[in-house]
Amino acid sequence: MPGTGTTVKMTKGYKGLRGEILEKTGSSYDLYVIKLENGIHLVAGPSAFVPREGEKEES
């Protein structure tokens, strides 16, 4: 389960875009709020992205 600040690469809808997990929602479906590199914030499940462990977004 990826944590807050984990860099991800989208595999569905926004395929190829990178983003950062901002938070895990309170949903029982393992949903995450993700900020994409193009500024869009979205809610996605774990099948919509690949976590890139060890990589953090620079502020």
WOVENHU-V513761 format. One line per field, one symbol per residue. burial: + if it has 16 or more other C-alpha atoms within 10 Angstrom, else -. A space follows every 10 residues. Layout:
# WOVENHU-V513761
burial=???
This chain:
# WOVENHU-V513761
burial=-+--++++++ -------+++ ++++------ ++++++---- ---+---++- +--------
